[in-house]
Amino acid sequence: MRIVVMTVMAVAWLTMPAQAQAPNAPPGMSLPKMEKPPKEEEHHTVKADEKAYKSALDGIQPKQSFDPWGNVREKPKASNSR
């Protein structure tokens, strides 16, 4: 009987974190709700934001590759030495 009580207590303790994820949600409704499609007014602002984002990305200069061992290596010799 003692083993049965301990098993029931262990199962109860293991299910507590699952309840803590959505304490006030009714059963089966713990998933987040999907967002509604943007309204017509919001649609224009979304397009303006995307345009501003793309123009900001175009303004970023690509980084030059950095070779820390560049001064240590020998420069390749010309292979036209026949």
FENPEWO-V923799 format. One record per backbone hydrogen bond with DSSP energy under -1.0 kcal/mol. NH is the residue of the N-H (numbers start at 1). CO is the residue of the C=O. E is the energy in kcal/mol with one decimal. If there is no record, write none. Layout:
NH&CO&E + NH&CO&E
//
This chain:
5&1&-2.1 + 6&2&-2.2 + 7&3&-2.2 + 8&4&-2.3 + 9&5&-2.3 + 10&6&-2.2 + 11&7&-2.3 + 12&8&-2.2 + 13&9&-2.4 + 14&10&-2.0 + 15&11&-1.5 + 19&15&-1.3 + 20&16&-1.6 + 29&26&-2.1 + 43&39&-2.0 + 44&40&-1.2 + 45&41&-1.2 + 46&42&-2.4 + 47&43&-2.0 + 48&44&-2.1 + 49&45&-2.5 + 50&46&-2.4 + 51&47&-2.2 + 52&48&-2.3 + 53&49&-2.4 + 54&50&-2.5 + 55&51&-2.2 + 56&52&-2.0 + 57&53&-2.1 + 58&54&-1.9 + 59&55&-1.1 + 70&67&-1.5 + 73&69&-1.7
//
